[in-house]
């Protein structure tokens, strides 16, 4: 329901909260709630003042949450108020609760950017189309609420949030976390906040104070209670107002003498529900059935209730009598006194009565207007297997999938499997439900459904799909060492059944083995590569994924030189071929692996930038975080910390928008390259977590970064120890281990361990000499120079500087200048040394590599140069988010476009820009190009 005094709304909420709690109980529930009421009133004041607020009220059933929501609504009489209520029986209907919130605002959909408008229209069934990305739906809601608050502050109140459907809960929580300066409030009431609401501010509603509880109990117990009995009752109810009103009902003084006589282990809500059950059992049969119809119908539509009652032979007079007991009210909507009345009525009914009621509701529901709810009622009415109903549920699953509700898709398919009389159809539907659960991120339910599928008769292709799904669950849930053997087994089984799917699965297995690294469980890159090469090729020309798989398999089996033309072909395909875009999005970060092998940073950038651009245009924001991590790694290696921070800020915004923890990999890389004190702790934490999860590639990254950090600090023995970890001599990992070997050459050479340095140089030579790029040959020349003397060393250093000067690898160029300067000083060529050291110092300070800058400064001082410690370039005046917003505005993006990029409303972007202008001392975005450095030299994430 929406309260908009200027124009009455045609929409009525499914359950009007003012009807759910009688006035007397409402007054009682607010006893002793001055603090909670004040907090809610302050929330309303903040919204009036132009801020956004989100709050979750938590507490037991009957504790008074709904009464507090009513107080909140009353205090917000000058705001537009939208009310919604979660309904337990609708938890499997995707976006049903979100529709309650948005229904009063649907006439404003036309104001939204087209991708956001279309996403909301698809999930609400207003148009057909591909299932939208759930983050795009969240952005649409964000914009819709922000636009609605333009004319007047907006308050959304959602009761019984524990019963929100999963898709709605995720979307509403997304908006709650991203609203900041939009005059919008979202307040949820729930018994226990689900995972979706965990990261929002919480206000716990506790029981009444003893004095208030005594007064309330005295108002319903008309005889004098012994004080000990009274105090025991209050202790048992923990001051719960509804319990104090309901539990004594109908009990005599003798019965109350021992308290309620219910063990403390039983939940209080169960006791209250049992009290309602006793009241229901005293009613006449037809009156009970009317209550049962209302309990089984989540819509609260009185016309539907009358039609269903008629099918059960119940006349309206009987139905109206159900009003008189105070448990149910039939008016514009059908509402229960409290949600526990609904659950008490439903759970206490015999199974055959429940089935009869659901059948009546199904027959009374319009099959064209509401086919999914009708199918759900038919399923609840089925006493056993029913293929007709199972097919209806399959069609509902298809509609849910088209709206992007994979959790609902899985629920419909799982119920269809349970109603399948044919074991084959049951197994097929369970397999499809497992796939949908995987896509919804529900990994444990997916595994349970796979076990159900395996118990039935499956053909060879379906059995292979079971193994494939099990491998994908392992890959997506942990990215650890369990996935490679499962995916390899699935790929081998698929070879004779579906050659294309088999090769795609081999590519998944190769990526999983790369992530597992040296922690892999028996199956590594070499095993996967050999099996992939031996697999049959599909008919037709090779697909982009085939080119990628062939290049990676050849790289592992035959080595870099033989793989080079294949790696170059795969790189060209994903960097330049428009027809490869779909495959590029499917394989994501794996498509840049050939560029790592080739030391081709230009192609890494082109592929990454294309993917980021395509992801944003397609609204496939769920994939964005992984691709930002790929870009971030490149930016750090290129010394473009500003672009790395932009990518990290965007990824952080995505993490906060989804309520997930912020990944620390970017912070770890930046801290290591900068040489900051917190780097070691971040590295150790990441190493510990990755080891436990079986993520070998992350362990290898920590070893590389620790060695780099120690080299920057001049702690060469520690760098040698970091770079010679337990996996240092393992040949399989081809990329990070090479970066570690480069650090080891420098650390061992400076630490006077020539044999260690020479062995590391051999590994660097093998990984770089074949590539022929300036990046590869420049780093190789620098490493060789460290182990050379005289003129040979001089020429190698010069070659390194010349080659690296033509690349994006600014940190490597700075280090070449530093090492050459150090060598020249030891050769007593102080003047030449100062030139190189000054170049290194300028490079490091401009990048922000503080440890290497200080190491260089020490060398300059030792050479006789007077040098002041320069502050490393930074923009500490602006926060990371403010800096990114300012740069995007400078580059010409509008406020809505910036908001879409950073999951913010346009009003919040405007609020941030005002702060930016104040800090920079400017008046408008027109002055930003002259105030902020140009982005021409930056990589810029998409």
N, C-alpha and C positions, 0 to 999 in steps of 0.2 A: 504494500500500500504506500502511497505517496501523499504527503501533506503539502499542498501548494496553494495557499490561500488565493493567489491572484487568478488561478485557473484550475478548477476542479479536475482531477484526473479520472479517466475512465477505468483505470486499472485498480483492482482491489487485491491486496496481498492474500496469499493463500491462508494465512492465519493471522487475524488482527490481534495484536498483543494486548490491546486494552480489553478485549473480550476474553482473554485467556485467564486473567487473574481477577477475581471479584474485588470490588472496591474495598471490602473489609479486610481481605487478605493482603491487598496491596498496601493498605495503611499499616497493617501489622508488620509486614515484611520490611518496612522502612524504619521500624523502631531501632534506635541506636545506630542509624546509618549516616550520621552527619558527615563523617569523614568521606565516605564513598560518594555521597550526594555532592559534597563540595568539590571532589575531584572531577566528577562528571560536569558540574557547572563550569569549572575552570576549563575543561576541554571545549565546551561550547563557546566560551569567551575567546579562547585562542582561535577557534575557527572564524568567529566574527572578526577577529583582528587580522585575518589574512593568512593564517597558518593552516597547515594540515595536521591532523592528529589521527592516530590509530591506537586502539586499546582493546584488550581481551579481558572480559570479566569471567572469572572462573569460580566454581563452587559447586557443591552437591546439588542434586535435584531438590527443588523446594526451598532452597536457601534464600531466595529473594532476588535472583538475577533479573528476572523478567520485570519485577516491580521497579528495580533500579533503572532498567531500560525505559520504562514508562515515565519515570521521573526525568530521565534525560530528555525524552521527547517533549515532555511538558515544558522543560526549561529552554527548549529550542524552538519556541513557537514562531519566531521570526525567520527560521531557516526552512529550506526545502528539506523535508524528511522522507526518506525512502525506507520502508520496512520489509524485511524478508525473514523467513523462518525455515530452518533445515527440517526436512521430513525424513524419518528413518527409512521408510519404504521407497524413497526416491533416490537413495544414495547411489544406485547403479545407473541412474539416468543422467548422462553427461550434460553438464551445463544447465541442469534444471534449476538449481538455486541461483545461478548467475542470471538466468532469465527473469527471476523475480526482481532482482536488483535493477536490471536494465530496462525492463518492460516500460516503465514510465518515461524513459528517455529515448526510446527508439525513434521518435520523430526527429531527433537531432543527429541520427547516424549520418545524414548527408553532409555534415560539416567535417567529418573525419577524413584524413588521407585515405585514398582509395584502398590500399592494401589492408589497412586496419578496418575500414568499413566492411569490406568483403569478408574478412575473417569473422567478424561478429555476425554478419548475415548468414554465413555458412553454419556456424555453430548453433544459431537459433532457428535453422531450417527455413530461412527467408529466401535463400538462393542455393543452387547447387554449385559444386566446385570441389577441387582437391582439398583434402583435410588441411586446415591451416595450422601453422606452427603455433604451439600454445603460448609462446612469448609474444607473438603477433596479436593473439587474442588479448593478452594482458595489456599490451600497448594500446589496443583499441579501447579497452575499459578505462585505462588511465586517461586517455584523451577525452572519452565520453564524460567521465566524471568532472574533469577539469573544465570542459566546455559548459557543462550544466551549471557549474559554480560561478560562471562569469557574471550572471545576472544577480544571483543570490547565493549565499553560502549553502552548502549541501551537507547533510548528515545521513549516512547510511547505517541502519541498525539491523544487525543480523542475530536473531535468537536461535538457540539450539544448534549452534555451529558445529557441534560434534556430529551432526547428521547432514552436513553439507556433502554433496557429491564431490569426489576427488578433484575433478577438473575445475569445478567452481571454487573450491577451497584454494587450490593453487593460484587461480587467476585473481581472486579477491585479495589474497595475501600478497601477491605480486604488486598490485596497485597500492595496497596499504604501505608497503615498504618504500615505494618510489614517489609518493605524493609528499610535497614539502611546503610549497607556498601557494596552495591552490584553493584555500577556503573549503576544504573537504574533510569530513571526518568519517572514519569507519570504526564502528564499535561492534564487537562480537561478544556473545555470551555463550559459554560452553561449560560442560561439566569438567572435562579435561581437554586442554588444547591438543589437537592433533599435530602431527609433524609439520603441517603446512603453516600453522600459526605460532610455532615455537619461538620465532625470533621477533615477535611483536611485544610491545610493552603490556604488562599483565597487572591486573588488580584482582586480588583474591577476595571473594565475599565470604565472610565467616558467619558463624551462628550468632544468635542474639546474646546479649549479655544476660547473666543469670537473673537480674532483676526484671528485665523485659520478658524473658522466657517465663518467669513465674507468673507475671501478670497475664500473659497470653494463655498459659495453661489454666489459670483460674477462670478465664472467660469461657472455656469450653467444658470444663469439669464442674458440674453444678453442685457437687457435694464436697465436703471438706476432706482434703487429703492429708494423711500423715506427712510431716515435713520430710522424713527420710525417704518415703515413697516418692514425694514430689521431686526431691533433689535427684533421686535415681533416674526418674523419667527424664528430667532435664539433661542429666549427664548422658543418658542413652541416645537422646535425640541431638545432642551437641548443639542445642539452641536452634535447630532447624524449624522455621515457622510452620511449614506445611506439615512436618511430622508432628509438631505439637498440636496442630489443629486436627489432624486425621487419625493418628494412632489411638487416642483415647475414645474415639467415636464408638458408641455402642457397648463400651465395656463398663462393668459394674465396679463398685468400690472394692469388692472382694477380688475381682479379676485384676484390678490395678495394684492390689496390695504388694505384689511381687515385682512391680515394674511391668514392662511389656513381656518379660519372660523370653526374650529372643537373644541368643548368644551374640556377644560383641563382634564375632567374626562375620556375621551376616551384614551385608551392606545396608546402610540406612535406606537407600532408595528401594531396596527389596522389601523392607518392612512397610514403607509407605505404599508401595504397589500392592502388597498383600492386604493392606487395609482397604484399598479401592476394590480389590477382588471380592472381598467380603460384601461390600455394598452392591456390587454388580450381581452377585449370586442371589441376592434377595429380590431381584427384579423379575417380572413376568417374562416368559420366553420370548415373545415378539419384541418386547422392549429391549431385552438383551441383544436380540438380533439386529435391531436398529443401531445400537451402540457398536456392534461388531462391524456392520457395514461402514459406519463412520470411521472406525479404527483401521479398517483395511483400505480405505480410500484416502490417498494423500492429498487429493485436490481440494477437498473441502467444499465441493460444489453441491448445493442442496438439490438442484434439479437432477443431478446424477444419482444422489441418494434416493430421491423419490422414485426414479425409474427402477433402480435396483430393488428397492423395497417392494415395488409392485410386482416384480418378477418372483419375489419370495412370498407373495400373497399377503403382504403387510399393508394395511391401509394407513392413510396419513394421520388419522386420529391417534393410532398407537404410536406412530413416529413422533407426534407432537408431545405425547406423554413422556417421552424420553427426556424432554426438556425439564420436566418438573423436579427431577431428583437433584439437579444442580451439577451433574457430571458432564452434561452435553448441552450445547446451545445451537439451535438451528435457526439462523437468521439469513442475512445476506451470504454468510459463509457458515460452514459447519465447523464448530470449534469445541475442543474439550477444555474442561476446567484447567487441566495441567497435562503435559505430555505423559506423565506416569499413568494417567487414567487411560490414555490410548493403549499403552503397552500392557497395562493390567487387563484391559478388555480383550485384547488380541491374544495374549499368551494364555489366558485362562480358558479360552474357547476350545472345545473338542476339535480334533483334526477334521472330522467330517463337516462340522459347522463352518470352519474356516474355508474349506474347499467350496461349499455351497455359496458362501458369501462372495468369494472371489469370482466364481462363475457368474453370479448375478451381476457383479460389477463389470465383468468382461462383456457380457451381453448388453449392458446398458451404455458401454463406452463406444463412441463413434469410431469405427475401424479406419475411416479416412482421416479424421481430424487428429486422432491420438492412437496410432497403431501400436506404438511401443508400450504404452501403459496397458493397452488391451492385451498384448502378448504376455506381459508380465503377470497380469491377473489370470490369464489362461494357464500359465505355468504353475501358479500357486494353487489353481483349482484342480490340477491333474493329480489323480490318485496313484498313477503309475506311468510307465512309458507311454508317450503319445507323440507319434511322428508328425502329425499335423501341427501340434503346438511347437514342437522342436523346429520345424521349418519356419514358423512365424518368428521364433526367437532368432533364427539365423538371419532373417530379413531385417529384424531390428538391429542385429549386430552390424549389418552392412550400413544401415543408416547412421549408427553411432560412429562407425569408422569414418564415414564421409564427413562427419562433423569434427573429427579429430579427437573423439573421446575413446581412447584405447582401453582405459579401465572399464568403461561401460561395455565396449565391444567384447572384452574378455568375459565379463559377467554374463552377458547374453549367451555367448557360445558355451560357457561352462554349464549354464542351466540347460541349454539345448542338449549337451552331451548327457546330462543326467536323465533327460526324458527320452533318450534314444533307445528304442527296443532292440534295434539291430546293433550288435557289438561293433561291426565295422564302422557304421555311422557314428557311434559313440566315440570310437578312437579317433576318427577324422576330426570331429568337432573339438575333442579335447586337445588335439594337436594344434588346431587353429586358435583355440583359446590360449594355449601356451605361447604361441607366436605373438598374440595381442598383448599378453601379460609382459612379455619381454620388451615389446615396444613401449609399454607404459612404465617400464622400470621396476615392475613388481617381480623380482627375480625368484624369490622363494615360492610364491604361488605358481610361477611358470614351471619350476622344477616339479611341483606336485602334479600339475596337469600333464607334464611329460610322463610321469609314472602311470597316470591313468591311461594315457594313450598307449603306452607300451604294454599294458595288460590286455589290450584288445588285438584283433587281427589286423596287422598293418602290412602293406606291400613293401617291396624293397626300397622304393623311393621315399615312402613315408618313414621307414626305419632310418634311412639316411638323414632325413630332415630332423628326426628326433636327435640324432647325434650332432647335427649341425647346430640346432638350437641350444643343446647342452653346452657346446663349445662357445657359442656366442654369449650365453649367460655368464660363463666363466670369464670371458674376455671383457665384457662390459661391466661386470660387477666388481672385478678386482684388478684387471689389467695385469694379472700375475702369471705365475708359472704353470697353473693348471690348464690354461686354455690351449697352448700349442698342441699337446697330444690329442686332445679331444677334437680340435678342428682338423688336424691331419687325418685322423681316423675317418671323420665325416667326408673329407675330400676324397679319400681313397675309395670309400664306398660309393660315392656319387659318380665316379669315373665312367662306369658302364651304363649309368642311368641318365645323366645330364652333364655332358662334357663342359658346357659353359658354367653351370653352377659349381661344378667340381673345381674349375680353375679359379673362379672367384673365391671359393672356400680356401684353396691353396694360398691365395693372396692374403686372405684374412689370417691364415695360420702363419704366414711369413711375418706379417706385422705383429702378431702376438708373440712370436719367437723373438723378434727384435726387442719388444718391450720387456720380455722376461730376461733377456740378456744371459749372463752367466748363471743366473738362478733358475734357468729353465729345468723342467723335470723330464729329462731324457731326450726330449725332442727340441732341437735347436734349429738355427738357420740352415745349417748344412743338410740336415735330414729333410727338412721341408723342401729345400731347393732341389734335392735329388728326386724326391717323389714328384714334385711339380714338373720337372723336365721329362720324366718318364710317362706322364699322363697323356692320354689321347687329346688331340687338338680338336676343337669344335669346327664344324663346317663354316666356310665363308672366310672373308678377310679377317686378319687379326684385329681385335678390338683394342682400344687404348689400355684396358686392363691387362690384356694379353701381352702387349708390348712392355708394360711395367713388370709383370711377373717374369717374363723371359729375361729382362735385363738384370733383375735382382737375383734370379736363380743362377745365371751365368756368372755374375759377380762372385757368388759364393763358391761355385764349383770350379770355374776355370780361372778366376782371378781378374784383377782390374783391367789389365791390358786387353784381354779377349772380350771383356764386357764393355769396353769403352764405346764402340759404335752403337751397341744396343742401349746403353745408358744415355747417349746423346740423342738417339731417336726418341726414346721415351720422354726425355726432357723437352725436346722440340714440340712433341705432341701436346703435352700438358701446358706448356708455356704459350703456345701460339695457335693451336688448332681449335677453332670455335666448336667443332663437332665433339671435342673431348670434354666439354664443360660438364656434362652430366656425370661422366666417369670421374672427373676431377673432384666434384662434390661428394661422390660416393666414397672415394678412397682418401680424400682429405690429406692429412699430413704425410701419408705414405708416398704421395706423388712427388714430394720434394727430396726423398731419399737419394734418387740418382744425382741430384744436383749437389748433395753433400759429397758423394763419392767423387764427383768431377771437380770439386772446388769451384763451382759456378754460382757465385752469389747473385749475379744479375738474374739468372733464371730462377733461383730460389725466390727472389723478390717478385718477379713477374707472375709466377705460379701462385704465390701466396696472395698477392694483391688481387689477382683475378678471382680467386676463391672467395676472399672477403667481400669483394664487390658483388659477386653472384649470390652469396648467402644473404646479403642485405637486401638485394633487389627481390629475391625469392621469398624473403621473410622467414628463412630457415634458421631462426636465431638459436635454436637448440644446438646447432653445430658450431656456433660462433666461438665459443670459449676455446675449443681445441685449435681452431685455425688462428685465433689470436695468440695462442701459446707458440705456434710455429713461427708466426711473424715476430713475436717478442724475442725469441732465441736469435733470429737473424739480426734484429736491430741491436741487441746487446753485443753480438760478435762484431758488428760493424761500428761499434762505438757510438751509436745514435741512441743515447740514453733517453733523450726527450721523446723519441718515437716509441721506445720500449715502454716508457711510463704511460704514454697515451694508450697503448695497447693494454697495458696492465690496468689502467684506470677503467677502461671499457670492460675488461674481463671482470674486474672487481665489482663494477656496477651490475653486471649480469649475475655474479654470485650473490650479491646482496638482494637483487630483485627476486631471485629464486629461493632465498633463505639458506643457500648452501654456504659452507665455509669458504673463505677466500683461499685459493691455491697459493702456496708460498714459493713455488718454483721461480717465478719472475723476481720476487723480492730477493731470493737467494742468489740468483744470477747477478742482479744489479749490485747487491752488497759485495759479492766476491770481486766483480770487476772494479768496483769503486775502492775496494780494500778497506771496508769499514769494519768496525769492531763486532757488529752483530752478525757478520757473515758466518763466522765459525759455528755459532749456535744454530743458525738456520740450516747450515749444511749438515750438522750432526743430527738435528731433528729429522730432516728429510731422509738421511741415510737410514736411520732407525726405522722410520715408517715404511720406507721402500723395502727394506730387508724383510720386515714382517709380512709384507704383502706379496713378496716374490717379484718385485718390479726391478729387475736387474739393471735396466738401462738407466733408471734414476740413481741407483747406487753408483754406476759408472760416471754419471754426471757429477755427483757429489765429489768423487775422487778427482776429476778434472778441475772442478772449481776450487777445491781445497788446495791443490797444487798451484793453481794460478794465483790464489790469494797469497800463499806463502812466498811465491816468487816475487810478487809485488812488494811484500814486506821485507824481502831480502833474507828470508828464513829458508835457506836452500836445503838443509838436511830434512826439515819438516816437509818440504815440497817433494823431495825424493821419496820419503816414506809414504806420502799421500799418493804419489803416482806409481808406486810399486806395490799396490794392494794385491789381494789374493787372486785377482783376475787379470793382472797386468800382462801375463804371457798368454792369455787365451786368444786365439786368432779370429774367433767368429765375429766379434763386434768390430765393425769396420770404420766407424765414424768417431764416436766419442773417444774410443781408445786411442785413435790417432791424435786427437787434440790433447789427450793426456800425455802421449809420448812426446809431443812437442814441448810440453812443460818439463818433462823429465830430462830432455836433452839439456835445456838451460840450467835446471837445478843441479844436475849431476856435473855438468861442466864447471859451474860456479862453486860447487861443493867439492871439487877435486876428486871425483869418482869417474875417471875416464872410461873404464870398461862399461859401466852402467850407461854412460852417455853414448858410447859407440853402439851399444845394442839398441838403444832407443832410436838412434839416428837411422839404423837399418829399417826399423819399422816406419819411420817417417818417410824415408826414401821410397819404400814400397808403396806407400799410400799417396804419394804426391808426384813422383817423377813421370808417371804414365799420363797424367791429366793434361799437361801442357798449358795450363792457365797461369796467368801472372800470380794469382793467389797461391796456388800450389808450389810453383817454382820459386816464388819470393820467399815463402816460409822455409822451403828446403834449403835455399841458399843461406838463409840466416842460421839455420841449424848446423849446416856444414861449416860455416864460418866459426862457430863456437869451438869446433874441434880442429881448426886449422891455425897456421902460423904465417907470419910474414906477409908477403905479397898476395899469397893465395887467400888468406883471411880478408885482407883489404878488398880484393876484387869481389869476393863473395858478399861482404857486407854492402858494397856499393850496388851489386846486382840486386840484392834483396830490397834495398831502399827504392831503387828504380822500379822494380816490378810491383812492389806493394803500393807504391805511389799511384799506380794506375788502377787500383782496386778500391772496393768499398771498405776494406778491412783496416780502418784507421788505428785501432789498438795494435795490430800487428806491425804497422808502419812505425808507430811511436816506439815500439819495443825494438825494432831494427835500429832506429836512430840511437836509442839508449845503449844497446849492446855494442854498437859500433863506437859510440863515444867512450864507453867504459874501456874498450880495447885500445882505442887511441890514447887515452890517458895513461894506460899501463905501458904503452909503447913510447911514452914521453912526448907525444905530439899534442901538447896541451891546447894550442890554438885551434887545431882541427877538432880536438875533442869537444871544446866549448861550443863550436858550431853545431855539432851533432846533438850535444846534450841540450842546448837551447831549443833546437827543433823538437826534441823529444818532450822537453818540459812544456813547451807551448801546446804540443799535441795532447798530452795527458791532461793538462789543466782545462783545455777547451772541451775535452770529452767528459771530464769528471772522474778520471781514474786517479783517485787521491793517493793511494799507496805507491803506485808507480811514479807519480809526480814527486812524492817526497823522496823516493829512492833516487830519482834523477837529480833533485835539488842537492842531495848529499854529495853526489858525484860532481856537480858544478862547483860546490864549495871546495871540494878537495882539489879541483883543478885551478883554484885561485879566483874563480868568478864570484863576484859579489851579487847575490841574488836574494831578493826578499820573497818570503813565502806568499804566493799569490792565492787569493781565495778561489776555490774551484767554482767554475761557472754553475750557477743554479738560479732558480726563480722561487726562492723560499717564501717570497711575499704572497704568492698565489698558491693555494692548495693544488694538488694534482688534478682534481676535478675542475677547479676554476681555470687552471691553465689549459686543460683540454677544451673546455667550452670556449674560452677565448680564442684558441687557435682555430677551432672549427668555424667560429663566427668570422674570424679574420679571412678564412679561406672561402667565405661566401655562403655558408650553410645558413638557412633560416632557423628560427627558433624551433618550429615543429620538426625540421630535419635533424637538428641537434638532439632534440628530445628523443626521436626515434633511435638515434645512434646510441644514446646513453640511458635509455629506458627512463626518461624523465618527461614530465608534462611541459608543454611550452611555457606555462606560467613559471614553473620552477626554473627553467633555463633563463627566463628573463630576470628572475630574482638573483640568480648567480651572476649574470652579466652586470647587474647594477653594482654588486659587490666588486667585481673585476674593475669596472670603470672607476670606482672610488679608490681602490688600491693603486691603480695605475695613473690616477690623476687625469683621466680623460672623460669626455662627455658622451661619446657614441661609438658604435662599432666602426664607423668610418675612420676613426683614428687608430684602430688596432694595427693595420699594416705598418704604420710608422713606429708603433710602440713595441710590437712583438717581432722577433727575428723571423725572417722569411722561412717558409718550409721547403724551399727549393732544394736545399741540400739534405733534407731529411727523407727517410724512407716513406713515412706517413702510412699508417695502417688502413688502407682502403680508402 
